Amino acid sequence: MNPIYDFTGQVVLITGAGSGMGLAAARAFAASGAAVALADIDENAIDAATRDLTDAGHQALALVCDVSDEDQAAAAVDRAVETFGRLDMAYNNAGIMPPPTDAADESSDQFDRVQAINLRGIWAAMKHELRHMRNQGSGAIVNCSSLGGLVGNPGRAAYHASKHGVIGLTKSAALEYGPRGIRVNAVCPGTISTPMVDGMVAGGELDRAEAEAGQAIDRLGTADEIAQAVLWLSSPGAGYVTGIALPVDGGHTAQ
Ligand code: NAD
């Protein structure tokens, strides 16, 4: 993909950067000149992703981090700042999709785990990013919600609750930090071809042909297409954009 932004001299932290959309965003930010801190719970994935970027001449740092543990999220943010000297942008993207469950049968353990990663994990990362950004008086944060933050879906109540919550966090932080020079937005991907969705297809949870036919643009999205939306939201081109939940979903939520 051709870089169209210039983030030279800037630093971005990405959670869930070992796979899918987080990895695509890490590559796109690096190609646009940013130093990239890649955080993920999967040590092998994050090491490999970071090595590929440094081998290609980019500045990259691997951070093993479980975002559901606030101390680990805080340590990852602090290490990124210690290493690169500042924090200009963050893409809080780490998340999981639990198996579909009848709402009446869902265990409290599954519900809690989904909220701990998808919602509290974004809260924790954003909280500690804001601590640095408010001292700088500048910053741009993008939180990963989902089309599941905008609509419901049978069998997916816990996931959709977590993704609706991300939008509430995003809007409130945007209002709080706009006057202090920090923009906070959410991206709402539709059905995107990543290892997460590949796993759902392989497990019989999602019919790919049906999913493709359900979009106005009748294919699945790509991780690069989400990365480009994240880069735009992080860029000066979106300088007057804050508190939005941007669908990048092939028209799904227009129906
Ligand atoms: P993916 O499974 O390919 O990548 C997710 C990454 O997050 C993995 O590298 C995983 O190791 C990491 N991760 C999981 N739990 C973690 C934790 N506790 N701490 C740190 N890292 C953790 O998935 P993806 O499709 O790229 O999804 C990225 C985000 O996009 C998720 O928040 C997901 O809910 C959201 N999303 C995905 C889709 C889709 O269609 N793929 C649609 C809407 C939203």
Boltz pocket constraint, residues with backbone or C-beta under 6 A from the ligand:
constraints:
  - pocket:
      binder: B
      contacts: [[A, 15], [A, 16], [A, 17], [A, 18], [A, 19], [A, 20], [A, 21], [A, 22], [A, 39], [A, 40], [A, 41], [A, 42], [A, 45], [A, 65], [A, 66], [A, 67], [A, 68], [A, 93], [A, 94], [A, 95], [A, 96], [A, 97], [A, 117], [A, 121], [A, 144], [A, 145], [A, 146], [A, 147], [A, 148], [A, 188], [A, 189], [A, 190], [A, 191], [A, 192], [A, 193], [A, 194], [A, 195], [A, 196], [A, 197]]
      max_distance: 6.0
